[in-house]
Amino acid sequence: MAKKVSKNQRTNRGAGQEAKQMAKIIVASKKQNGQFEFRSRMVLADAVQDELKAAKAA
């Protein structure tokens, strides 16, 4: 017997597209009252070093 094929199955999603390489950056900074503040951003993998430099300067 043959297997039943789902009509909702999509096997070739995004075949012609190039995937974006993303990275999540989390920067911790200490507040005046001693608590920590965490900031997060999603950036392209090529721009990670630039974003880290900017986050440290801020």
C-alpha positions as CSV (number, residue, x, y, z in Angstrom):
1,M,0.0,0.0,0.0
2,A,1.2,3.5,-0.8
3,K,1.5,6.1,1.9
4,K,-1.1,8.9,2.0
5,V,0.3,12.3,0.9
6,S,-0.8,15.3,2.8
7,K,-2.2,18.0,0.6
8,N,-0.8,20.6,3.0
9,Q,2.8,19.4,2.9
10,R,5.2,21.9,1.5
11,T,8.6,20.4,1.0
12,N,10.4,23.1,-1.0
13,R,9.9,26.3,1.0
14,G,12.3,29.1,0.2
15,A,14.3,27.0,-2.2
16,G,15.4,29.9,-4.4
17,Q,16.1,32.3,-1.5
18,E,19.3,32.9,0.5
19,A,18.9,32.8,4.3
20,K,19.8,35.8,6.3
21,Q,22.4,35.2,9.0
22,M,21.3,37.0,12.1
23,A,22.9,37.3,15.6
24,K,21.3,38.4,18.9
25,I,23.4,40.8,20.9
26,I,22.8,41.1,24.6
27,V,24.6,43.9,26.5
28,A,24.5,44.2,30.3
29,S,25.1,47.5,32.1
30,K,25.0,48.3,35.8
31,K,22.7,51.1,37.0
32,Q,23.4,53.6,39.8
33,N,21.3,51.6,42.3
34,G,23.3,48.4,41.7
35,Q,20.8,46.6,39.4
36,F,21.7,45.3,36.0
37,E,20.0,46.4,32.8
38,F,20.0,44.1,29.8
39,R,19.5,45.4,26.2
40,S,19.1,43.0,23.3
41,R,19.1,43.6,19.5
42,M,19.0,41.4,16.4
43,V,21.6,42.4,13.8
44,L,23.0,41.0,10.7
45,A,26.0,38.7,11.3
46,D,28.3,41.0,9.3
47,A,27.6,44.0,11.6
48,V,28.1,42.3,15.0
49,Q,31.5,43.9,15.8
50,D,30.3,47.4,14.8
51,E,27.2,47.0,17.0
52,L,29.3,45.8,20.0
53,K,31.6,48.8,19.7
54,A,28.6,51.1,19.6
55,A,27.0,49.4,22.6
56,K,30.1,49.7,24.7
57,A,30.5,53.4,23.9
58,A,26.9,54.1,24.9
